[in-house]
Amino acid sequence: MRSRGSRIIFNADTYKKNFDKRCKTITETLSGKKVKEVPKPVETKKVLQMVQVGAFSDEKNEAKLAAELKKKDIQLILNG
């Protein structure tokens, strides 16, 4: 932040980048105690995993296994 006469120039990106650090400093100054930094949660990416559970020559057997898996709330993709 710089002052030009009566006008203040504010860099929002710098402020956002240092926001947690500024809050920690203010809290420590006001409380007189050191604040333990809380680690930011790690973002996890969802990965689709696919497994082949059978290969059938008879459609009845395929339908039977598909019904069993659906009862167990397993998402199916039937190819064939």
N, C-alpha and C positions, 0 to 999 in steps of 0.2 A: 504494500500500500504506500503510495507516494502522495504528497500534497503539492498541488500547483495552485498557489494562491488560496482561494477559498474552495477550490475544487479538489476532491479526493479521487485518485485513480485506484481502483480495486481490481486485483487479479483473482478472479473466481477460481480458476484452475489450481493456483498455488494454495488458496485457502482450503479447497476441498481436499487436496493432497495432504495437508498438514492438520486437518481438523481434529483427528484423534489425539495427535501430539499436543495440540493447543488445549484441548479439554483436559487432558491428563495434567498438564502444567498448571492450569487454573485450579483444578481440584487439589493438587498437592500444595499449592500456595495457600489456598484458603483453609485446608484442613491441617496443614503442618505435618502430614503423614505421606509416606511414599505409597503410591498406588501400583498394585501389581497389574501388569499388562495382560489382558485377556487375549489369547490367540484368536485370530479370525478363523471362522470355520472354513474348512477346505471344501471347495465346490467339487461335487462328484458328478460325473457324466453317466447317464444311464446307457447301458450297452445292451443291445438286443442279442441274446444268445439263442442259437437254434440247434436242436438236436434231432436227428432222425431216429424215430422210435420203431420203425417197422417198414418192411417192403412186402407187399401182398400180391398174390396171384388171384386171390378170391376176395371180391368186394365185401362179402359178408364179414370176413375176419377183420378187414379194415374198419368197417362200420362198428363192429363190436369193440375194438380197441379205442376208437374215437369216442364212443359213448362213455367208456370207463374213464378216459382222460378228462372229458367235459365235466363229469360228476366231481372230479377233483379240482375243478376250476383251472385247468391247464389250457392255455390258448393254443388252438390248433391251426395249422396251415396244411391243407390237403393238396398234394401235388399228384396229378396222375390222370 
